[in-house]
Amino acid sequence: MEAFLISTGIVALAEIGDKTQLLAFILAAKFRKPIPIALGILGATLFNHGFAGALGAWITSLLDPGTLRWILGVSFIAMAVWTLIPDKFDEDDAKLSRFGVLGATFVAFFLAEMGDKTQVATIALAAQYNTFVAVVAGTTLGMMIANVPAVLLGDRLANRLPVRLVHTIAAGIFAVLGFATLLGAGKSLGF
């Protein structure tokens, strides 16, 4: 349960103001069809984070616990720094309308998530907790918590969120996870 809750919270916070949330705003304004957009986000996230979670679980089978602990600790600290760097959105991410609303959203979100901080976080969390389903379910729910309101409320929500504060909180959580891992908090998990 801890893996699910931490994965949900950290991704929901990290997504506020992220390029994929900006993409959700743009797709909502362009298509004005919230259900297919939300389903496209869900599908792309499950596919992307499923791959990332499997990669994280696989990594745990390759590395000894001591090495894994250091890699994960440093990775979480790097994620904290990365979370504080504002994203830049590429308008081309939203120009896929030939696939229909659902298809355009799926492709755009899948591509936008490749190498994004939440994908990297999913890899690290799956390796940290060694529980694929809980982490992927949590990171997917976190994505939906951050992006579905963006789809439903559009620009009205974007102008009211203290994005810098939310990113600072997410960065703090990543940093705490990193330092806790380096100090041996995962020993009960075999690290």
Rosetta blueprint (number, residue, H / E / L):
1 M L
2 E H
3 A H
4 F H
5 L H
6 I H
7 S H
8 T H
9 G H
10 I H
11 V H
12 A H
13 L H
14 A H
15 E H
16 I L
17 G L
18 D L
19 K H
20 T H
21 Q H
22 L H
23 L H
24 A H
25 F H
26 I H
27 L H
28 A H
29 A H
30 K H
31 F H
32 R L
33 K L
34 P H
35 I H
36 P H
37 I H
38 A H
39 L H
40 G H
41 I H
42 L H
43 G H
44 A H
45 T H
46 L H
47 F H
48 N H
49 H H
50 G H
51 F H
52 A H
53 G H
54 A H
55 L H
56 G H
57 A H
58 W H
59 I H
60 T H
61 S H
62 L H
63 L L
64 D L
65 P H
66 G H
67 T H
68 L H
69 R H
70 W H
71 I H
72 L H
73 G H
74 V H
75 S H
76 F H
77 I H
78 A H
79 M H
80 A H
81 V H
82 W H
83 T H
84 L L
85 I L
86 P L
87 D L
88 K L
89 F L
90 D L
91 E H
92 D H
93 D H
94 A H
95 K L
96 L L
97 S H
98 R H
99 F H
100 G H
101 V H
102 L H
103 G H
104 A H
105 T H
106 F H
107 V H
108 A H
109 F H
110 F H
111 L H
112 A H
113 E H
114 M L
115 G L
116 D L
117 K H
118 T H
119 Q H
120 V H
121 A H
122 T H
123 I H
124 A H
125 L H
126 A H
127 A H
128 Q H
129 Y H
130 N L
131 T L
132 F H
133 V H
134 A H
135 V H
136 V H
137 A H
138 G H
139 T H
140 T H
141 L H
142 G H
143 M H
144 M H
145 I H
146 A H
147 N H
148 V H
149 P H
150 A H
151 V H
152 L H
153 L H
154 G L
155 D H
156 R H
157 L H
158 A H
159 N L
160 R L
161 L L
162 P L
163 V H
164 R H
165 L H
166 V H
167 H H
168 T H
169 I H
170 A H
171 A H
172 G H
173 I H
174 F H
175 A H
176 V H
177 L H
178 G H
179 F H
180 A H
181 T H
182 L H
183 L L
184 G L
185 A H
186 G H
187 K H
188 S H
189 L H
190 G L
191 F L
